[in-house]
Amino acid sequence: MIASIHIADTGALAGARLLRSQPNAKTAPGLRYAALMLTSSLGGRGLPRPSAARIALFAAWDSERALTAFESSDPLAAKLSRNGWRAKLQATHVYGAWPELDGLVGREPAMAEDEPAAVLTLGRLRHSQAVRFLKAGAAAERLAVGDPALVRGIGMSRPPGLVATFSLWSSTAAMRDYASGRAGAEHRDAVSAHARRPFHHQSAFLRFRPYASEGLWDGIDPLLAQATSATRDASATSDATETSDASSAPGASAAATG
């Protein structure tokens, strides 16, 4: 199984109409799970403001072939790709339970500390816990948005109770620092509050290796931009090392001044 994320700027009216086009296994063969959602910005000071002007589709598929068939022939996929970004995702870790996604992670593949990571959180909100959830979630979101390792992030929801976030991180190590509390306590505190008295009827945290992307999200392909930045940084490090090695070689100082 593989997963996918589509994030599309549709406009509010078109987005509201598209939200009625939730795909299923009959309309998209090979589809295991799909959530077509409203989106909102992360880290705001007030209450989240879900909007249909930008919508998101998270989905899980039997195979990459099934996803390719959906993207090449389904009218919803065509509309999502017209003005948006999409990525293929290999699940590498799941914490919690989401029955529709059973089997998405088999034997957990290792992720290198320096490779980009994508994270999806899913929850079916207990409405009685909404205030606690929003308060704890807002603090964790502000911590994430202030982290330079967060490449992109977005809130997602589908009434009456599905809430989610998707985030793309420059490295697995940085994502783990955020999740564990090494980068700040707010996320760890939210996890602890949920453990004491659950916000959700059902919840899951999923980590992915984003391995292919296309399109633009706020003017760039964030996965491609991150890969380009990492290559540039690696090249600069290599050049600096070579310069250092050359300057420390016997006779280098004499050659430079002679």
N, C-alpha and C positions, 0 to 999 in steps of 0.2 A: 504493500500500500504506500501511496504517497499523498501529500497534501498540497494545497494551493491557496494563495491569497490574491484577491483582486481588489484594488482600491480605485474607484472611479469618480471623477467629477462630472456629475450628470445634470446638475441644476435641480432645484427643489421639486418642481412639478414632475419632471421626467423621473427623478429618483423615487418619488412617491408611487408612481405607476409601476416602476420596475420592482419595487418591494413586494408587489403582488405576484411576481414571477419566480418565486422560490423554486429552484430546480429540485427534481426528485429522480429516483432510479428509472422511472418510466420515460421521462423526458431527456435524461442524460445517463445512458447505460454505463455501468461501472461505477456510478456514484454511490459512496457509502454514507456520507453525511454532508449536509450543506446548511449554512446559516447566512442568509442575506440580511444585512444589518444597516441601520442608521449609523452615523459616525459623529464623534465629538472630539474636540481638542483635549489633550492631556494637560494637567497641571494648572487649570484655571482656579481663580480664587473663589468664584461663586459655584453654583450648582452646574453640573454638566448640561450642555445644550445640544442634545442630539439633533442632527439635521439630515434631511434627505438630499441635500445639495451634493453631498459626497457620500457614496454608499460603499459597502465592503462585502465581499463574498469570501468566506472561508469554507473550504470543502476538502473532503478526503475521498480518495479514489482507489479502485482496485489496482490500477496500473497507470503508468505514464501514458500509455496508448489511449486509455479512456479519457484522460484529461485533454490530450491532444485532439481527440475527436470532438469533445465539447467545445474547445476553443476555436476549432475550424468550422463548425457547422451550426452551433446553437445561437439563436438570435440574442439571447441574454448575454452570452459571451462577447458577441460582436459589439453590443452597446457598452459593455464594461471596458472593452479594450480601446474604444474610440478616443477617450480622453482620460487615461489613467495608467496605473502601474500594476504589474502582476509578477508573481514569483512562484517557483516550484520549491517545495519544502520536504526535506527528509527528516522525519521525526527521530530524535536521538534520546529523548527522555520524557517520561510522563510522571507527574506526581498528582495523586488524587484519582478520581474515577469519572469517566464519561463513557457510558456503555456503547454509544454509537461509534466510538473511536477505538473499541477493543481491536487489537491486532495491528494498529497503526505503528506501534513500536514493537519489533521483535526482540532479537538480541541487541541491546543498546550499543550502537556504534560509538566509539570514542571520538571526541572532538578535540582538536588541538587548541591550546590556550589562546593562540593568536588568530584563530579564524573567526569570521563574523558569525554571530548567532542570532536567530530569531526566536521570539517568545510569544506564545499565545496563552492568555488566561481566559477561562470560561467559567461562568457561574449562573445558576438558576436562583435568582435572588429571593430570599425570604422577605416579603414586604414589611414585616414587622421589624426587620433589622436594617431597613434602608438608611436611616439616619446614621447609625453606627458605621455602616459600610461606606457611605459617602464621605464621612469625616476621615476614617482611616485611609480610604483610597486616595483622597485628595492629597494628604500628606505624603504618601508614597509616590504619587504621580509627580509632585513638585520636586521630590528628590531625584526622580528619574530624569525629568526635563532639564534639571540643572547639571546633570552628569555629562561631561563632554564625550563620553563613550556612547551615548545614545544617539544613533544616527537618525532614526525616525521613530515616532510612536503615535498611536491613535487609539481613542476609545471607540467602542462599538456596542450597539444594543439593538434588541428587537423585542418590543412589548409582547406579552405583559411582563416577562421576567428574565429574559436572557441578557446578560451583561458580559462584556469581553474587552480585552485590550490586545493589541498587537504591537510589538516593538522589535526594532532591528538594532543590534549592538555591534560596535566595531570589533569586539573580541569576546570570546567565551569567558576569558578571565575577568574582564570588566563586568560582564553580565552577572557572573557568580559573586563578585564583590558587592554588587548592588543587592542581589537576592539574599546574601548571607548576613548583610548588615555591616560589612567592612567599610562600605562607602557612606554609611549613615544608617541610623536606627529605624527610620520611618517605615521602610518596607518590612523589616523584621517585626516591628511592633504591630503592623497590620496583620501579618501572618499569625502572630501570637493571639491577637484579639479574636480572629476567626477560629483559632483552635479552642479558645475558652468558651465561645458561644458563636456557633457558625452563622456567617452572613447568608449562606446559601443552602438550598436543599441539596445541591450537587455542585461540585466544582472540580476543576482540573487545571494544572499548570503544565504546559507542553513546551519543550525546547526543540528547535529545529536547526538543521543545516540548510540555509538558503543556497541553492546551487544553480539557479538560473533565474533571470529576470528580464523584463521587457517593459518599455514605456516610461512614463515620467510620474513622479510623485513630488508635487510642489516644484516642478521645473527641472528635476534631475532624476536619474535612475540611482537611488541611494546605494544599492548593492554594487553597481558598477563604479560609482564614485568612491566608495570605500575601498574597493579593490585597487583602483588607480592610486588612491592616497597611500595605501599600504605598499604598493610597488615603488612609489616615489620615495617613501620613507626608508625602505630597504636599500634603495639605490644610494640615497644620501648617506646612510650608515656605512655602506660598503666603500663609498668614495672617501669618507672621513677616515675609515680604518686604513685604506691604502695610503692616504696622505700621511697618517701617523706612522705607519710602517716605514715609508720612504724617508721621513724626516729623522727617524731613529736609526737608520742604516749607517754603517761606518762610512765616514767621509762626507755624509750628507751636509753637515754644517759647513765644512770647508768648501764644498761645491757651491753652496748657496751664497757664501761670502767672497768666494775667490774670484 
